[in-house]
Amino acid sequence: MAELMGRDGTWTFDGDAVRIVPGSERGVHKLRQYLGECAVPLAAVAGIAYEPARKGGRLRLRLRDGADPLLQVTGGSLEDSAYPYQVAVDPGRTGVAEYFVDEVRQALALEQVPDGPSDRFLLPGPSVPLSAGGADGIATFDGERVHIEWRWNTNETKRNTGPKDFALADLEGVEWRASMGLESGYLRFRPRGASTPLKPEHDPHSIELWGFKKESGTTALLAAAVAARLPHPGARGGPLTPKAAAPAIAPETPRPPAESASADPEDHDALLRRLRELGELRRDGILTDDEFAAAKAAVLARFRTGG
């Protein structure tokens, strides 16, 4: 058995699975903490690498495409620090990390585990029940049904449709995307036979996301829990999304240059709307003063740089 312990978490490998227990310190991303302890079966592993640095380094697993419902449903849009299958290596533990890598690689070779896509989920996904809140709604999932309640500040289009309730059999899929710049992210449920989705703020099947770590983490986990209980895309003949098929630990693709947001009236309106909504969330106690200040600074910074 190989074991690596540190402030960032603990990894153990018994020949059959890599068991990951994330750390509880402040620097560990909330999504990793919410996901909690998980066991990655050897059959789901496409590779492992130790990335040395001046102070320790980092150990990462690369999973087979389609093996994990969380990576599948987030489509490669998780920020690097939220990637669950990594652990920081403390100084003085580099030898242990290298030994861990050797043990896993040897097992992969002996078992002849393929590194190509999987046609079924090899990880079970987050446990249920789960509840997750976004900017304009709260979703709950008990393993059989998804329920959405709208917040007071939701768009009139959504509010007029009333609360939404979906049985798993009624859903064709679920999507999750993080926010980018002034563009909102979303948690979207796709009912069978539904028309082309609207923008997240108007789509009655979507919860709008603004990218806060706590919010994004819980909504991503809820999306993964639903996806794990739906037919696998590979099993029903559907292709994996291009982003999901890319290595999960690949560096972030640089964004294309954009014109200054101040020159675009629509961007200016979006900025004012976002700042107004942030103020309302702080006033109603949904955001703390620190969360409000951080979110406001991030929005203003993105607006000034045009991205």
N, C-alpha and C positions, 0 to 999 in steps of 0.2 A: 504493500500500500504506500502511496505517495501522499504527502500532506504539506500544504503551504499555509502558514498562518501569518496574519498581519493586521494592522489597524483597519485596512480597507475591507477585510473579510477573510474567510477561510475556505480553502479548496482541498478536497480529498479525492483520490482516485483509487478504486478498488479493483480495477481491471474490467469492470462492466459499465461504470458510469462515473462522471465527474460531478461530485456533490458540491454545490456552491452555497455558502452562507454569507450574505453581504454584511459588511460592518454597519454599525449604528452611529458612527461619528457624523458630525455635521457635513463633512466634505463628501460623503457618499450620496450620490444622486437619489432623490426621493423615489423615483420609479424603481430603482434597484431594491430599495428598502421595502417598498410596498409589495413587490413581487415576492420577496422573502426567500426562504431556502428552496432550492430546486435541484433536481438531479437530471443531468444531461446524459442520456444513454450513449454509449460509445457509437452505436449505429447512427446517431444524429450528428456526429462530429466529422467535419470535412478537414479540419486541420487545427493546429495549435502553434503558438509562437510566443517566445519571450522577447520583448522589446527593451533592450537595455537603455538606461539613461544615466545622467550624472549621479542621481540619487536613487538607486534601486532600479526601477523600470516598471514594466507592466507585462502581465501574462494575459493572453487572449485566446479564446476559443473561436474558431470559425465554424459555423453550423452549416449543414447542407441546406440548400435552398428548399423551402417548403417543409422543412422538418419541424419548425417552431411556429405556432400560430401568432405569437407576438411579433416576430420579425416579419412574418408574411403579411399581417394586417397593417403594420406601420409602413411597409413598402420602402424601407431604407431611409425613412425620414427622421428616425430617432437621432438626437444629437449624440455625439461620441461619448460624453460623460454618462449618458443614460443607458448605454449598451450594457446589458446585464451580465454578459459572459466575459468579463474582464476582472482583474484584480491588481491593485498596485502592489509591487514587490518592495518591501522595506530594504534599506541598505543592510548588507550583511546576509541577506537571504537569497542572493542571486544564484548561488550554487544549488540551493533547494529548488528554485524555479527552473533551472536548466535540467535538473534531475526529473522534475515533474514532466517537462516537455518530452524528455527521452522516453519515459514510461508510457505516456499516452501515444506517442508516435509508434513505439514498438507494438503496442496493443492494436493500433489501427492496421499495421502491416500484417500482424499475425492473423487477425480476424478478417483481413481483406475487405475492410469497410470501404464502399465506394464513396467518392466525394461529389458525385453528381446529384441532381435534384431528387427529392423524395416525393412519392405520389401519395403519401399519407403523413399526418402529423405524428411525430415520434415523441413529442413532449405534450403533456396533457393540457397545458394552458393554465391560467390563473384559476384558483378555486373560487367558488361562488357560495353565497350571494355576494354581489358587488353593487356599490352605489358610487356614482361619479358625477361631479358637477362641472358644467361649463359656464360660459359667460351668460347664457340666456336660458339654460335648462338643466335639469337633473335627470339622469338615467339610472335605472336600477335593473338588475338582471339576476334571476333566481335559478338559472339553469334551464328554464323552459320558456320564460316570457321576458320580453323587454318592455319596460314602462318608462315613459317620458313625461315629466311635469315641467311646465314652463315657469320661468321666473317672471316677476312683475314687469321687467324691462325688456321682455322679448318683443320681436317685431310683430306688428298687428296681424300680418299674414299667418304667422304661426299661432298666435294667441287665438285667432278666430277658429282654428281647427280643433282646439281643445286638447287635452292630454292624449298622448298616443300610446297604444298598446299593441305589441306584436308577439305572436307565437313564433317559435323557431321555424315551424313548417311554413310560415308566411313569408320568411325572409330568403332572399336570394344571396345576400352578402352583407358585409359590413366594411366600412372604410374608416381610416383614421389618418389625418394629416396635421402636422404641426403648422403653426402660423409662420409666415415669412414676411418680414417688413410690415407694411400696413395691411397686408392680405391676411384675413382671418384663417385659422385652421378649422377643422371640423371633425366631429364624430358623426358618421352618416350610416343609417340603416337603409338597406335597399329592399323594399317589399317586392314580391314577384309581380311583374306586370306594371310596375310604376313607370310613369313618364320620365323624361329627361330631368335630372335633378336641377333645382334652382341654386342660386348662390346660398351659402350656409345660413346667412342671416334671414333668408326668406323661405328656406326649404323646411317644411314641417316634419321631415324625416331626419333632420340634422340638428346637432347642438353645436353652436359656434364656440371656438376655442381661441384664446388670446395668448397661449404659450406659457402661462405660469407653470413652474415645475410641478407643483402639487396637483394642479388641475390636469395638466397634460399627462402626468403619470397615471392617475387613476382612470382617466378616460381611455388611455391606450390599453390598460389592463382589461377594462370591461370589453373593449372591442375584441381583444384577443380571446377572452373567455367565450364570447359569442362565436367567433370564427372557429374555435376548436370544436364546437358542437354542430357546425354546418358541414356539408360535404366538402372535402378537400378539392381545390381547383384542379390538381393533377388527376384526381380520381374520376372527375366528371369530364375530363378531356380538355379543360380550359388551360390556357398557358399561364405560367407565372408572370406576374407583372415585371417589366424590365428592372425596376428598382429593387424588387425583392430578389431577383436573380443575381444582382451584383453582390460582391463581397460585403458583408455587414460592417466590416471594420475598415472599409476603404475611406480615404480622406474625403472631406467634404468638397464637392464640386464648386469652384468659384462661381459666383453669380455674375451674369452678364452686366456690363455697365448700363446704368440707367440715367436718364436725364434728371435734372434737379427736380425734386418733388414740388418745390415752391413754384415752379413754372406751370404746373398742371392743376387747374381748378378742382378736378375730381380728387386728386391726391390731397389737396388742401382741405376739402370738405371731409375726406376720410379721416384726416388728422384731427380736425375739430370734433368730429363725432366720437372718435376713440377717446380723446381727452375728456369729453363730456361724460361718456359712459363710465370711464375710470373714476371720475369724481362722484358719480352716483353710487357706484359700488362701494367706495370708501364711506360715503355718507350713511349707507345702509348697513355698514358693518361687515360686508362680504370681504373687503380688503382691509388689511391693517394699514397703518400709516407708512410703515416700511415697505410693504408690498406695493402700495400706491406710488410711493416715491420712485421705487425701482422700475415699475412699469411705465411711469410717465417719462423717466429719463431714457428708457429704451425706445419708446415711441418717438420722442423728439430727436434722438440720435439717428434713427433710421430715416426720419423725415429729412434731416439736414444732409444726409449722404445720398438721398434718393433711392435707398434700397432697403 
